[in-house]
Amino acid sequence: MATLQNKTVLVVGGSSGIGFGVALAALQSLASTVIIASSNAERVAGAVARLQAHKLPGEVRGEVVDAKDAAALKAFAAHVGAVDHIAWTSGDVPSSPEQAMAGLFTVRFWGPMILAQSATINAGGSFTLTGGPADIQPYQGLAINAGGCAAIEGLTKGLAVDLAPKGVRVNSISPGGIHTEIWEKFPPQFAELLQQGKEKLLIKRYAEPNEVAEAYIFLMKCGYITGQRINVDGGIGLA
Ligand SMILES: NC(=O)c1ccc[n+]([C@@H]2O[C@H](COP(=O)([O-])OP(=O)(O)OC[C@H]3O[C@@H](n4cnc5c(N)ncnc54)[C@H](OP(=O)(O)O)[C@@H]3O)[C@@H](O)[C@H]2O)c1
């Protein structure tokens, strides 16, 4: 089986949740360097320390970048230099419905689009975006999420075409419910939605970050997949 030996992996959003899981899985897959980035310096430093505590062979570095700032993202791409694989898991929870457009599209859509276009990714490398299941099973009142997830899938295909001449593959993961820090940021009524949502899964539980991280690592290692979306969602929409 392939490993990530001699590869540099950048995880934007690696300071917590799914991204932290991807960073740890990359180290476990023998990546030589794992760089995690997010907007909060303290959280980045804490996550770097938690990754280093695993005492795995690869080097771990942290960087700070605000995905809402297009100029900062371009400067960040130049500063980081050439990498082999990028996973984008950054996402924030909008403080109000009015902020949903900015939150979803700015961080989760424009962020990876700008980085994919400005980063130096070695030939044979990959870029993986993060969508979600809202377009397969929209929740009442959350049409913006359904549109956003569909947009990320479309962006994945467009970027796969754009980056193919450089030998770079582009895919996305659509995680279902994954127990992460983001759940603590949701409004109280979300707990009820989560309970209802679990009943609609074929696998009647939510997942841990390491379970979805496997799929990101697969997309880095498999050289023959591009423009695809992998749903790691417990069978949403099938129950
Ligand atoms: N967990 C789930 O059930 C689930 C399901 C479907 C889709 N998703 C999506 O998957 C992605 C990851 O979710 P998660 O559960 O891992 O959430 P999480 O634990 O809250 O992680 C989100 C990451 O995004 C970073 N971030 C937030 N705002 C940022 C900004 N402006 N610039 C740069 N980084 C920023 C956070 O770090 P800082 O705060 O330090 O910036 C953190 O590292 C999100 O887009 C989420 O919507 C999650």
The ligand as an ORCA input file, in Angstrom:
! r2SCAN-3c Opt
* xyz 0 1
  N     -18.553     17.971     12.119
  C     -19.601     17.718     11.342
  O     -20.571     17.075     11.745
  C     -19.617     18.249      9.925
  C     -20.562     17.758      9.013
  C     -20.586     18.219      7.717
  C     -19.681     19.185      7.322
  N     -18.768     19.675      8.219
  C     -17.843     20.697      7.752
  O     -16.526     20.204      7.864
  C     -15.641     21.307      8.134
  C     -14.815     20.981      9.373
  O     -15.700     20.850     10.460
  P     -15.228     20.385     11.905
  O     -16.341     19.619     12.466
  O     -13.872     19.818     11.869
  O     -15.207     21.813     12.682
  P     -14.201     22.438     13.748
  O     -13.705     21.391     14.685
  O     -14.881     23.631     14.324
  O     -12.972     22.906     12.852
  C     -13.088     24.015     12.013
  C     -11.708     24.512     11.667
  O     -11.850     25.685     10.838
  C     -10.969     26.680     11.323
  N     -11.474     28.002     10.949
  C     -12.636     28.596     11.307
  N     -12.711     29.839     10.800
  C     -11.564     30.016     10.075
  C     -11.045     31.095      9.316
  N     -11.701     32.250      9.190
  N      -9.838     30.928      8.735
  C      -9.126     29.770      8.865
  N      -9.584     28.719      9.558
  C     -10.791     28.838     10.163
  C     -10.964     26.453     12.843
  O      -9.819     26.987     13.473
  P      -9.727     28.506     14.056
  O     -10.932     28.731     14.882
  O      -8.435     28.514     14.798
  O      -9.654     29.412     12.864
  C     -10.886     24.935     12.879
  O      -9.555     24.502     12.690
  C     -16.532     22.541      8.293
  O     -16.591     23.243      7.061
  C     -17.881     21.946      8.618
  O     -18.947     22.809      8.274
  C     -18.698     19.222      9.498
*
